[in-house]
Every structure is written in structure tokens, then in C-alpha cells.
Amino acid sequence: GIVKDILTNSSTHPHGIKVRLTDGKVGRVQSIIK
């Protein structure tokens, strides 16, 4: 999916960064690629 919002304040998180996709699903990603 396409990430819409980043829900985790920090750029790194031990369990993954929580994100919301454009379809409304919430999931975790391992890292943010700039």
C-alpha cells in the first residue's frame, strides 16, 4: 500500500514505525526510506 501518515513520533522504533496507509489500514514498517 501507499503510506499516508506516520503515526510514530520517532524515526526509529524497536517494534517498527506505525503508519497509516491511504486505504485506512494501520501497520508497521521497519524503516523510513527518505
Sequence and secondary structure as in RCSB ss.txt:
>XXXX:A:sequence
GIVKDILTNSSTHPHGIKVRLTDGKVGRVQSIIK
>XXXX:A:secstr
  EEEE  SSS  TT EEEEETTS EEEES    
